[in-house]
Amino acid sequence: MYEDMFSERLAQLRSKKGVSARDMSLSLGQSESYINMIENRKSYPSMSAFFYICEYLDITPRDFFDYENSDPQQVNELTHEIMNLDGKSREYFLGLIKDVNNRPK
């Protein structure tokens, strides 16, 4: 069960980044089929390789396993930008976000 979730999550995050399995494999210094093998549940990365995968995807290991967050890279970027705002600006954007989320869909 968890193995399936891992493979599906990797495929989801890789696709969101817009990179092929082959290109990601080669960028990680692995064989061309490395990511494909993981996504097809034929092998799994070591812990150190998993950390490299997360680094490549610009996410944390925690983000990887947060299955409810479909775009952790974007959420991290948004969080980083919000943290650079002063308190008054953060309050303004928080109110704006709450307003948008409460609009009828």
Secondary structure, DSSP 8 states (H G I E B T S, - for coil): -HHHHHHHHHHHHHHHHT--HHHHHHHTTS-TTHHHHHHTTS----HHHHHHHHHHHT--HHHHT-TT-S-HHHHHHHHHHHHTS-HHHHHHHHHHHHHHHHS--
